[in-house]
Amino acid sequence: MTAVIDEGTGRGESPAPHEDRAHPGRGRTPGGRAGVPEAGGGWNDGLIARRAAAKESDPETGTARDDDARPPQVEAYVLSGGPLRPRLDALRELVGLSRARLDGATLAEAGRVLDEAAARRRLSSRHTVVAIAGASGSGKSTLFNSLAGVQISETGLRRPTTAAPLACSWTDGAAGLLDRLAIPGRLRRRPQQGGTDADEALQGLVLVDLPDHDSAAPGHREQVDRVLALVDAVIWVVDPEKYADAALHERYLRPLAGHAEITFVVLNQIDRLPGDAADLVLDDLRRLLDEDGMALGEHGEPGATVMSLSALTGEGVGELREVLGRFVQGRTAAARRLSADVDAAAARLRPVYVAEGRPGLGERAREEFADRLAEAVGAAAAGQAAEREWRRNAGRACGTPWLRLWRWYESTRRPGSLECPVRPAPPEEELTARQRVEQAVRTVADEAADGLPGPWAQAVREAAVNGAEGLPEALDELAEKAGAEDGRGRTASCSSGGPGGGAVQGAGGATVMATGVAGACGVAHSGRVGGKPPRPRWWPAAVLAQASMTLLQIFGGLWLVGQIVGVLEPGFLTPALVMLAGVVGGPLVEWSCAAAARGPARRYGQEAERQLREAAAACGRARVLDPVAAELVRYREVRERYVAVTEFSTTAG
């Protein structure tokens, strides 16, 4: 007998026992609904029957009652408690944070799971949708009819027998779920219920008979795949001949191994096996499932339910009904299905979120990057130039006037020495400095991306390269500015040259570079080796001593001249000693000052080098390290979200 379900109310009628099988619709009473021509000339079967049954007489008022106007009593699926809701929220945040870094194809499965979870949550929680799937000739339609207690799905030797999904609902309110499965109303049925405890336990079950997954008919396999992605659970029906079929295991059972808790694997047609052959085949089936990675629900452990039966003779069908009844009454199938879908999506995303080791920027990598930038801008040369400039200033202040006069005279004899032009760095040295900066950027990007998944490693490298655009030009411009604005050390630089190759010249160059780099990079830089070199406390005493030695020389010389011309009384010894003291004391003071200036000059040069190094490092940090660190922080955020998605996984490991 076949029952027709009312899509709106879930009510249906069975065909009359005395219906003429050869001529459907005949032999009914005038009030029959399933096969009698009405006044309008239509047949009351399928969609017409459901429309005709939409209105019934109210026994109290005698008026027609429109059941379609009465909203179905459907309780939405609420994911309250348990880990599924936070896992879905974490997956949604994970997808949102990753859209700018991962392509849509990578996130497609996760997006589909979120969409299906939202759709399932809006539908009934009192119903559990279970699909019956299998290969051709496995007897799944026979099992479907046996569970329903009525001939609903067509069976026979012709293949394929089932051409479209057919649904049987034990209770009302499943229309939304069936609409989601795209099962039309003409393929929705009701079971034959006998009021037994087993039938009572199946209240809320929606059973769906699927076409053969190995059908030769076009579109059948696509229908199977579509419905299997939406149902809450699935019963796989296998037979003794094709239970080890590679198409079944490789296409379905192995990929769906994580869905073991909502999977039933039923060995049908055991009536065809003699003796203990059924147990042997069942054991071999368990072995194959174990090789597929599917956990088996044995000894109270969660996993797939594996059992044997004969849908034709009814052997084992009652046990399956009892197991299904407990499964349906638990009302956890939908949550288990969604949780398994989240696990599967997380497993697919693992290669793009799980890193090898502990990627990031360590102190060593930062220091090496700063060293390379300092080398590129000539920080060491700037420090040496600053040290030489400090010592020259000390020599000019504490040296003898005669030596300074001689140096000035020598400088005037060299044409163009007073207006020495700033020599630009040779092109090959400029190219070398640029290459050093680019190499430093590539090195620090590779170190930061080491161990990261491919998309995030690429994002880190792109952030470093994009941030470094203009960095070599900025450093070159600042180096040129440092050389052009250095007015205090030009003469010495032209005369002695320096290892900086024209990039930095003198203490003034160090000052301009240290402050200019920070300004060009948009970062604050406190402290500078500014203006004239600082003088130590002993400097005025040294200058006074040198002036005294000069005065002694002049005084002794005038004394001797006065004695020679007869203005003063003769006595050459005293003025000679005074003049000798000045002559010997002047170089001695100059030598002492030079010795005393070595320490302060060295410290001044080191300070100039340090500040220039810090300024270059600040520029590199603002342009390169900070964007790279931002990408690493984003990766850590999505990594934490991914951990939250997999934290309560029931299938991991």
C-alpha positions as CSV (number, residue, x, y, z in Angstrom):
1,M,0.0,0.0,0.0
2,T,1.2,3.5,-0.8
3,A,0.5,6.5,1.3
4,V,0.5,10.1,0.0
5,I,1.7,12.7,2.4
6,D,0.2,16.2,2.7
7,E,3.1,18.6,2.2
8,G,1.5,21.3,4.4
9,T,0.1,19.2,7.2
10,G,1.8,15.9,6.9
11,R,-1.6,14.1,6.7
12,G,-2.1,11.4,4.1
13,E,-4.4,8.5,3.1
14,S,-3.7,5.0,2.0
15,P,-5.4,3.4,-1.0
16,A,-8.6,1.5,-0.4
17,P,-8.2,-2.3,-0.1
18,H,-10.6,-2.9,-2.9
19,E,-9.0,-0.6,-5.4
20,D,-8.7,-2.0,-8.9
21,R,-5.0,-2.5,-9.4
22,A,-5.4,-2.7,-13.2
23,H,-7.2,0.6,-13.3
24,P,-6.0,3.0,-10.6
25,G,-8.6,5.3,-9.3
26,R,-11.5,3.0,-10.0
27,G,-13.5,1.1,-7.3
28,R,-13.4,4.0,-4.8
29,T,-16.4,5.4,-2.9
30,P,-17.6,8.8,-4.0
31,G,-15.8,10.4,-1.2
32,G,-12.5,8.7,-1.9
33,R,-9.5,11.0,-2.3
34,A,-6.9,9.0,-4.0
35,G,-8.3,7.9,-7.3
36,V,-11.7,9.2,-8.1
37,P,-12.5,11.7,-10.8
38,E,-14.0,14.8,-9.3
39,A,-16.4,17.3,-10.7
40,G,-13.6,19.2,-12.1
41,G,-12.5,16.2,-14.2
42,G,-9.1,15.9,-12.4
43,W,-7.6,12.8,-10.8
44,N,-7.0,12.9,-7.0
45,D,-3.5,11.4,-7.0
46,G,-0.1,13.0,-6.3
47,L,-0.3,16.8,-6.2
48,I,-4.0,16.9,-6.9
49,A,-4.7,14.7,-3.9
50,R,-2.7,16.9,-1.6
51,R,-4.5,20.0,-2.9
52,A,-7.9,18.3,-2.4
53,A,-6.9,17.2,1.1
54,A,-5.9,20.7,2.1
55,K,-9.4,21.6,3.1
56,E,-11.4,19.5,5.6
57,S,-14.7,20.0,7.3
58,D,-14.5,21.3,10.9
59,P,-16.6,18.8,13.0
60,E,-17.8,21.6,15.2
61,T,-18.8,24.3,12.8
62,G,-19.3,22.2,9.6
63,T,-17.3,24.8,7.6
64,A,-14.3,24.1,5.5
65,R,-10.9,24.4,7.3
66,D,-7.9,25.4,5.3
67,D,-4.9,23.5,6.8
68,D,-2.5,25.4,4.5
69,A,-3.3,28.6,6.4
70,R,-2.3,26.9,9.6
71,P,1.4,27.2,10.2
72,P,3.1,23.9,10.7
73,Q,4.4,23.2,14.2
74,V,8.2,23.2,13.5
75,E,10.7,23.7,16.2
76,A,13.9,25.3,14.9
77,Y,17.2,23.6,15.5
78,V,18.9,25.4,18.3
79,L,22.6,24.7,18.9
80,S,22.5,25.5,22.6
81,G,25.3,24.1,24.7
82,G,28.1,21.9,23.4
83,P,31.1,22.9,21.4
84,L,29.4,23.1,18.0
85,R,28.3,26.7,18.3
86,P,31.7,28.1,19.3
87,R,33.3,26.0,16.6
88,L,31.0,27.4,13.9
89,D,31.6,31.0,15.2
90,A,35.4,30.3,15.1
91,L,35.1,29.0,11.6
92,R,33.1,32.0,10.5
93,E,35.8,34.3,12.0
94,L,38.5,32.2,10.4
95,V,36.9,32.6,6.9
96,G,36.5,36.3,7.5
97,L,40.1,36.9,8.5
98,S,41.4,34.8,5.6
99,R,39.5,36.2,2.7
100,A,42.2,38.7,1.9
101,R,45.0,36.1,2.0
102,L,43.4,32.9,0.6
103,D,41.6,32.4,-2.7
104,G,37.9,31.6,-2.8
105,A,38.4,28.0,-3.9
106,T,40.4,27.2,-0.7
107,L,37.6,28.7,1.5
108,A,34.7,27.3,-0.6
109,E,34.2,24.2,1.5
110,A,34.3,26.1,4.8
111,G,31.8,28.6,3.4
112,R,29.5,25.8,2.3
113,V,29.6,24.2,5.7
114,L,28.7,27.6,7.3
115,D,25.8,28.1,4.9
116,E,24.4,24.6,5.4
117,A,24.7,24.9,9.2
118,A,22.8,28.1,9.1
119,A,20.1,26.5,6.8
120,R,19.8,23.4,9.1
121,R,19.5,25.6,12.2
122,R,16.4,27.3,10.7
123,L,14.7,23.9,10.2
124,S,13.0,21.4,12.5
125,S,15.0,19.9,15.3
126,R,12.4,17.2,15.9
127,H,13.2,15.5,12.7
128,T,16.2,13.4,11.7
129,V,16.8,13.0,7.9
130,V,18.4,9.6,7.1
131,A,19.3,8.6,3.6
132,I,19.5,5.0,2.3
133,A,22.3,4.7,-0.3
134,G,23.8,1.8,-2.1
135,A,24.8,0.3,-5.3
136,S,22.4,-1.1,-7.9
137,G,21.0,-4.4,-6.8
138,S,21.9,-4.0,-3.2
139,G,18.3,-4.0,-2.0
140,K,18.2,-0.6,-0.6
141,S,14.7,0.1,-2.0
142,T,13.5,-3.2,-0.5
143,L,14.9,-2.1,2.9
144,F,13.3,1.2,2.5
145,N,9.9,-0.4,2.0
146,S,10.5,-2.8,4.9
147,L,11.3,0.0,7.3
148,A,8.2,1.9,6.2
149,G,6.0,-1.1,6.4
150,V,4.5,-0.4,3.1
151,Q,5.3,-0.7,-0.6
152,I,6.6,2.9,-1.4
153,S,9.7,2.5,-3.5
154,E,9.5,0.5,-6.6
155,T,11.6,-2.7,-6.6
156,G,12.4,-5.2,-9.4
157,L,15.0,-6.6,-11.6
158,R,15.0,-3.6,-14.0
159,R,18.0,-1.2,-13.4
160,P,18.0,1.5,-12.3
161,T,14.8,1.1,-10.3
162,T,14.9,4.4,-8.2
163,A,15.2,7.4,-10.6
164,A,14.8,10.2,-8.0
165,P,15.0,10.6,-4.2
166,L,11.9,9.4,-2.5
167,A,11.0,10.5,1.0
168,C,9.0,8.9,3.8
169,S,8.2,11.0,6.9
170,W,7.0,9.4,10.2
171,T,5.7,12.8,11.6
172,D,4.4,16.1,10.4
173,G,6.5,19.3,10.0
174,A,9.2,18.0,7.7
175,A,8.2,20.0,4.6
176,G,11.1,22.4,5.1
177,L,13.7,19.7,5.4
178,L,12.3,18.0,2.2
179,D,12.3,21.3,0.4
180,R,15.9,21.7,1.3
181,L,16.6,18.3,-0.3
182,A,14.6,19.4,-3.4
183,I,12.2,16.4,-3.1
184,P,8.9,17.4,-4.8
185,G,5.6,16.7,-3.1
186,R,4.7,13.9,-5.4
187,L,7.6,11.9,-4.0
188,R,6.8,12.4,-0.3
189,R,5.1,9.5,1.5
190,R,4.0,8.3,4.9
191,P,4.7,4.9,6.4
192,Q,2.3,2.3,7.6
193,Q,2.4,2.6,11.4
194,G,1.1,-0.2,13.6
195,G,1.4,1.7,16.9
196,T,4.2,-0.5,18.3
197,D,7.0,0.7,20.5
198,A,9.3,0.5,17.5
199,D,7.0,2.8,15.5
200,E,6.8,5.2,18.4
201,A,10.6,5.4,18.6
202,L,10.8,6.3,14.9
203,Q,8.6,9.4,15.4
204,G,10.7,12.2,13.8
205,L,12.4,10.0,11.2
206,V,12.5,11.2,7.6
207,L,13.8,8.4,5.4
208,V,15.1,9.1,1.9
209,D,15.6,6.4,-0.7
210,L,18.3,7.5,-3.1
211,P,19.2,6.4,-6.7
212,D,22.0,4.0,-7.2
213,H,25.4,5.7,-6.7
214,D,26.8,3.5,-9.5
215,S,23.9,4.0,-11.8
216,A,24.5,4.2,-15.5
217,A,21.7,6.7,-15.9
218,P,22.9,10.3,-16.3
219,G,22.4,12.5,-13.3
220,H,21.8,9.8,-10.7
221,R,25.2,10.0,-9.1
222,E,24.9,13.8,-9.0
223,Q,21.6,13.5,-7.1
224,V,23.2,11.1,-4.7
225,D,26.1,13.4,-4.0
226,R,23.8,16.4,-3.5
227,V,21.5,14.7,-1.1
228,L,24.3,13.0,0.9
229,A,25.8,16.5,1.6
230,L,22.5,17.6,3.2
231,V,21.1,14.7,5.2
232,D,21.7,14.1,8.9
233,A,22.7,10.5,8.6
234,V,23.1,7.8,5.9
235,I,22.5,4.0,5.8
236,W,24.8,2.4,3.3
237,V,23.3,-0.9,2.0
238,V,25.8,-3.4,0.6
239,D,25.4,-6.9,-0.6
240,P,27.7,-9.9,-0.4
241,E,28.8,-9.4,-4.0
242,K,29.7,-5.7,-4.1
243,Y,30.5,-4.9,-0.4
244,A,34.2,-4.5,-1.3
245,D,33.5,-2.4,-4.4
246,A,36.3,0.2,-4.9
247,A,33.9,2.8,-6.2
248,L,32.0,2.6,-2.9
249,H,35.0,2.7,-0.6
250,E,37.1,5.2,-2.5
251,R,34.4,7.6,-3.5
252,Y,32.2,7.6,-0.4
253,L,33.2,5.6,2.7
254,R,36.9,6.7,2.8
255,P,36.2,10.4,2.3
256,L,33.3,10.2,4.8
257,A,35.3,8.3,7.4
258,G,35.0,11.4,9.7
259,H,31.2,11.0,9.6
260,A,31.3,7.6,11.3
261,E,28.9,8.5,14.1
262,I,26.1,9.2,11.6
263,T,26.9,6.3,9.4
264,F,25.2,2.9,9.2
265,V,26.6,0.2,7.1
266,V,24.2,-2.7,6.5
267,L,25.1,-6.0,4.9
268,N,21.9,-7.0,3.1
269,Q,20.8,-10.3,1.5
270,I,22.3,-12.5,4.1
271,D,19.6,-15.0,3.2
272,R,21.6,-15.8,0.2
273,L,24.7,-16.8,2.3
274,P,24.9,-20.4,3.7
275,G,26.0,-21.3,7.2
276,D,28.5,-18.9,8.8
277,A,29.3,-17.2,5.6
278,A,27.3,-14.1,6.7
279,D,29.5,-13.6,9.8
280,L,32.7,-14.1,7.7
281,V,31.5,-11.5,5.1
282,L,30.5,-9.1,8.0
283,D,34.0,-9.4,9.6
284,D,35.6,-8.7,6.2
285,L,33.4,-5.7,5.8
286,R,34.5,-4.4,9.2
287,R,38.1,-4.9,8.1
288,L,37.6,-2.8,5.0
289,L,35.9,-0.1,6.9
290,D,38.8,0.0,9.4
291,E,41.2,0.3,6.4
292,D,39.1,3.2,5.2
293,G,39.8,4.9,8.5
294,M,36.2,4.7,9.7
295,A,35.8,4.1,13.4
296,L,33.4,1.3,14.3
297,G,30.9,1.8,17.1
298,E,31.7,-1.3,19.1
299,H,31.9,-1.9,22.8
300,G,30.2,1.4,23.5
301,E,32.7,3.4,21.5
302,P,31.4,6.1,19.1
303,G,31.5,5.1,15.5
304,A,29.7,3.6,12.6
305,T,27.0,1.0,13.1
306,V,27.7,-2.2,11.2
307,M,25.1,-5.0,11.1
308,S,23.7,-7.6,8.8
309,L,20.1,-8.3,7.7
310,S,17.8,-9.5,5.0
311,A,15.3,-6.9,3.8
312,L,13.5,-9.6,1.8
313,T,12.9,-12.0,4.7
314,G,12.8,-9.4,7.5
315,E,15.7,-11.0,9.4
316,G,17.6,-8.2,11.3
317,V,15.2,-5.5,10.2
318,G,13.6,-5.2,13.6
319,E,17.1,-4.7,15.2
320,L,17.8,-2.0,12.7
321,R,14.5,-0.3,13.5
322,E,15.4,-0.3,17.2
323,V,18.9,1.1,16.5
324,L,17.3,3.8,14.3
325,G,14.7,4.6,17.0
326,R,17.4,5.2,19.6
327,F,19.3,7.3,17.1
328,V,16.4,9.4,16.1
329,Q,15.2,10.0,19.7
330,G,18.6,11.3,20.7
331,R,18.0,14.3,18.4
332,T,21.8,14.8,18.0
333,A,22.2,13.6,14.4
334,A,22.1,17.0,12.9
335,A,24.7,18.4,15.4
336,R,26.9,15.4,14.8
337,R,26.7,15.8,11.0
338,L,27.6,19.5,11.3
339,S,30.4,18.8,13.6
340,A,31.8,16.2,11.2
341,D,31.5,18.7,8.4
342,V,33.4,21.2,10.4
343,D,36.1,18.6,11.0
344,A,36.3,17.8,7.3
345,A,36.5,21.5,6.4
346,A,39.2,22.0,9.0
347,A,41.2,19.0,7.7
348,R,41.1,20.5,4.2
349,L,42.3,23.9,5.6
350,R,45.1,22.4,7.7
351,P,47.9,22.8,5.1
352,V,47.2,26.6,4.8
353,Y,47.0,27.2,8.6
354,V,49.4,24.9,10.3
355,A,53.0,26.0,10.2
356,E,56.1,23.9,10.6
357,G,58.1,25.0,13.7
358,R,57.6,28.5,15.2
359,P,57.8,31.1,12.5
360,G,58.4,34.7,13.3
361,L,61.0,37.4,13.7
362,G,63.5,36.8,16.4
363,E,65.9,39.2,17.9
364,R,68.7,37.7,15.9
365,A,66.9,38.3,12.6
366,R,66.1,41.9,13.6
367,E,69.7,42.6,14.6
368,E,71.1,41.1,11.4
369,F,68.6,43.3,9.4
370,A,69.7,46.4,11.3
371,D,73.4,45.5,10.7
372,R,72.8,45.1,7.0
373,L,71.0,48.5,6.8
374,A,73.8,50.1,8.8
375,E,76.4,48.7,6.4
376,A,74.4,49.9,3.5
377,V,74.2,53.5,4.8
378,G,77.8,53.5,5.9
379,A,77.2,53.9,9.6
380,A,80.7,52.7,10.5
381,A,82.3,55.2,8.0
382,A,80.2,57.9,9.6
383,G,81.5,57.0,13.0
384,Q,85.1,57.0,11.9
385,A,84.6,60.4,10.1
386,A,83.0,61.8,13.3
387,E,86.0,60.5,15.3
388,R,88.5,62.1,13.0
389,E,86.6,65.4,13.0
390,W,86.6,65.5,16.8
391,R,90.3,64.9,16.9
392,R,90.9,67.5,14.2
393,N,88.9,70.0,16.3
394,A,91.0,69.1,19.3
395,G,94.2,69.6,17.2
396,R,93.0,73.0,15.9
397,A,92.1,74.1,19.4
398,C,95.2,72.8,21.3
399,G,97.8,72.8,18.5
400,T,100.6,75.3,18.2
401,P,99.7,78.4,16.1
402,W,102.8,78.0,14.0
403,L,101.8,74.5,12.9
404,R,98.3,75.6,12.1
405,L,99.7,78.5,10.1
406,W,101.9,76.2,8.2
407,R,98.9,73.9,7.4
408,W,96.9,76.9,6.2
409,Y,99.8,78.0,3.9
410,E,100.1,74.5,2.5
411,S,96.4,74.4,1.8
412,T,96.5,77.7,-0.1
413,R,99.2,76.4,-2.4
414,R,96.8,73.6,-3.7
415,P,94.4,75.0,-6.3
416,G,90.8,74.5,-5.4
417,S,91.5,73.1,-2.0
418,L,89.5,75.7,-0.2
419,E,86.4,75.0,-2.3
420,C,86.6,71.2,-2.4
421,P,83.5,69.9,-4.1
422,V,81.6,67.1,-2.5
423,R,82.5,63.9,-4.4
424,P,79.5,61.7,-5.1
425,A,79.8,58.0,-4.5
426,P,80.9,56.1,-7.6
427,P,78.0,54.4,-9.5
428,E,79.3,50.9,-8.6
429,E,79.3,51.8,-4.9
430,E,75.8,53.2,-5.1
431,L,74.7,50.0,-6.8
432,T,76.3,48.0,-4.2
433,A,74.6,49.9,-1.4
434,R,71.2,49.4,-3.1
435,Q,71.9,45.7,-3.6
436,R,72.7,45.4,0.1
437,V,69.4,47.0,1.1
438,E,67.4,44.7,-1.2
439,Q,69.4,41.7,0.0
440,A,68.7,42.6,3.6
441,V,64.9,42.9,2.8
442,R,64.9,39.5,1.1
443,T,66.8,37.9,3.9
444,V,64.6,39.1,6.7
445,A,61.4,38.3,4.7
446,D,62.7,34.7,4.1
447,E,63.5,34.3,7.7
448,A,60.1,35.6,8.8
449,A,58.3,33.3,6.3
450,D,60.3,30.2,7.1
451,G,57.9,27.5,8.1
452,L,54.7,29.4,7.3
453,P,52.1,27.8,5.1
454,G,52.4,28.9,1.4
455,P,49.8,31.7,1.3
456,W,50.9,33.3,4.5
457,A,54.6,33.0,3.6
458,Q,53.8,34.8,0.3
459,A,51.9,37.5,2.2
460,V,54.9,38.1,4.4
461,R,57.2,38.4,1.5
462,E,54.9,40.7,-0.3
463,A,54.5,42.9,2.8
464,A,58.3,43.2,3.1
465,V,58.8,43.9,-0.6
466,N,56.0,46.5,-0.8
467,G,57.2,48.2,2.4
468,A,60.8,48.4,1.1
469,E,59.7,50.3,-2.0
470,G,61.7,53.5,-2.0
471,L,63.9,52.5,0.9
472,P,67.1,52.4,-1.1
473,E,66.2,55.7,-2.7
474,A,65.5,57.3,0.7
475,L,68.8,56.1,2.1
476,D,70.7,57.3,-1.1
477,E,69.1,60.7,-0.9
478,L,69.9,61.0,2.8
479,A,73.5,60.0,2.1
480,E,73.8,62.7,-0.6
481,K,72.3,65.2,1.7
482,A,74.7,64.2,4.4
483,G,77.6,64.9,2.1
484,A,76.2,68.1,0.7
485,E,75.4,69.7,4.0
486,D,78.6,68.7,5.8
487,G,80.5,72.0,5.9
488,R,82.7,71.4,8.8
489,G,84.6,68.4,7.5
490,R,85.0,69.1,3.8
491,T,88.7,70.1,3.9
492,A,89.8,67.1,5.8
493,S,87.7,64.8,3.7
494,C,89.1,66.2,0.5
495,S,92.6,65.8,1.8
496,S,92.4,62.5,3.4
497,G,89.4,60.7,1.9
498,G,87.6,58.0,3.9
499,P,86.3,54.5,3.7
500,G,82.8,55.8,3.3
501,G,83.2,56.3,-0.4
502,G,81.5,59.7,-0.2
503,A,78.4,58.4,1.5
504,V,79.2,60.2,4.7
505,Q,81.7,62.8,5.5
506,G,82.6,64.1,8.9
507,A,80.7,64.7,12.1
508,G,78.2,67.0,10.4
509,G,77.4,64.2,7.9
510,A,76.7,61.8,10.7
511,T,74.4,64.4,12.2
512,V,72.5,65.0,9.0
513,M,72.2,61.3,8.2
514,A,71.1,60.3,11.7
515,T,68.3,62.9,11.8
516,G,67.4,62.8,8.1
517,V,66.9,59.1,8.0
518,A,64.4,59.2,10.8
519,G,62.6,62.1,9.2
520,A,62.4,60.5,5.8
521,C,61.0,57.3,7.3
522,G,58.4,59.1,9.4
523,V,59.7,57.9,12.7
524,A,60.8,59.7,15.8
525,H,64.4,59.6,16.6
526,S,65.7,61.2,19.9
527,G,69.2,62.1,20.5
528,R,71.8,63.3,18.0
529,V,75.5,64.0,17.6
530,G,74.7,67.6,16.8
531,G,76.6,70.7,15.6
532,K,80.1,71.1,16.9
533,P,81.7,68.2,18.7
534,P,81.3,68.5,22.5
535,R,84.4,69.7,24.4
536,P,85.6,67.9,27.6
537,R,86.2,69.8,30.8
538,W,89.9,69.9,30.4
539,W,89.7,71.6,27.0
540,P,89.8,75.2,28.3
541,A,92.8,74.4,30.5
542,A,94.6,72.8,27.5
543,V,93.8,75.9,25.4
544,L,95.1,78.2,28.1
545,A,98.3,76.1,28.5
546,Q,98.9,76.3,24.7
547,A,98.3,80.0,24.8
548,S,100.7,80.3,27.7
549,M,103.4,78.4,25.8
550,T,102.9,80.7,22.8
551,L,103.2,83.8,25.0
552,L,106.3,82.4,26.6
553,Q,107.8,81.9,23.1
554,I,106.8,85.5,22.2
555,F,108.0,86.9,25.5
556,G,111.3,85.1,25.4
557,G,111.9,86.1,21.7
558,L,111.2,89.8,22.4
559,W,113.4,89.6,25.5
560,L,116.3,88.3,23.4
561,V,115.7,90.9,20.6
562,G,115.7,93.7,23.2
563,Q,119.0,92.5,24.6
564,I,120.4,92.2,21.1
565,V,119.4,95.8,20.1
566,G,120.7,97.0,23.5
567,V,117.4,98.1,24.9
568,L,117.6,95.6,27.8
569,E,120.5,94.5,29.9
570,P,122.4,91.5,28.5
571,G,121.6,88.1,30.0
572,F,120.8,85.6,27.3
573,L,120.3,82.6,29.6
574,T,117.0,83.6,31.2
575,P,115.2,84.7,28.0
576,A,116.5,81.7,26.2
577,L,115.2,79.4,28.8
578,V,111.8,81.1,28.7
579,M,111.7,80.9,25.0
580,L,112.8,77.2,25.0
581,A,110.1,76.4,27.6
582,G,107.5,77.9,25.2
583,V,109.0,76.1,22.2
584,V,109.1,72.7,23.9
585,G,105.9,73.2,25.9
586,G,103.7,74.0,22.9
587,P,104.2,70.6,21.1
588,L,104.2,68.9,24.5
589,V,100.7,70.4,25.2
590,E,99.6,69.5,21.7
591,W,100.8,65.9,22.1
592,S,99.1,65.7,25.5
593,C,95.8,67.0,24.1
594,A,96.0,64.5,21.2
595,A,96.6,61.6,23.6
596,A,93.8,62.9,25.9
597,A,91.4,63.4,22.9
598,R,91.6,59.8,21.7
599,G,89.1,58.5,24.3
600,P,86.5,61.2,23.8
601,A,86.9,61.1,20.1
602,R,86.4,57.4,20.0
603,R,83.3,57.7,22.1
604,Y,82.0,60.5,19.9
605,G,82.5,58.4,16.8
606,Q,80.8,55.4,18.4
607,E,77.9,57.6,19.4
608,A,77.6,58.9,15.9
609,E,77.7,55.4,14.5
610,R,75.1,54.2,17.0
611,Q,72.7,57.0,16.3
612,L,73.0,56.5,12.6
613,R,72.6,52.8,13.0
614,E,69.5,53.3,15.1
615,A,68.0,55.8,12.6
616,A,68.6,53.3,9.7
617,A,67.1,50.5,11.9
618,A,64.1,52.7,12.7
619,C,63.6,53.3,9.0
620,G,63.8,49.7,8.2
621,R,61.5,48.8,11.1
622,A,58.9,51.3,10.0
623,R,59.0,50.3,6.3
624,V,59.7,46.5,6.5
625,L,59.6,45.0,9.9
626,D,56.4,46.5,11.1
627,P,54.4,45.3,8.0
628,V,56.0,41.9,8.3
629,A,55.1,41.8,12.0
630,A,51.5,42.8,11.2
631,E,51.2,39.9,8.8
632,L,52.6,37.5,11.4
633,V,50.1,38.8,13.9
634,R,47.3,38.2,11.4
635,Y,48.5,34.7,10.9
636,R,48.6,34.1,14.7
637,E,45.0,35.3,14.9
638,V,43.8,33.0,12.2
639,R,45.9,30.2,13.7
640,E,44.1,30.7,17.1
641,R,40.8,30.6,15.3
642,Y,41.8,27.4,13.5
643,V,42.8,25.9,16.8
644,A,39.3,26.9,18.2
645,V,37.7,25.2,15.2
646,T,39.6,21.9,15.8
647,E,39.8,22.0,19.6
648,F,36.6,19.9,20.2
649,S,37.0,17.8,17.1
650,T,35.6,14.3,17.6
651,T,37.4,12.8,14.6
652,A,40.9,14.3,14.9
653,G,43.8,12.0,15.4
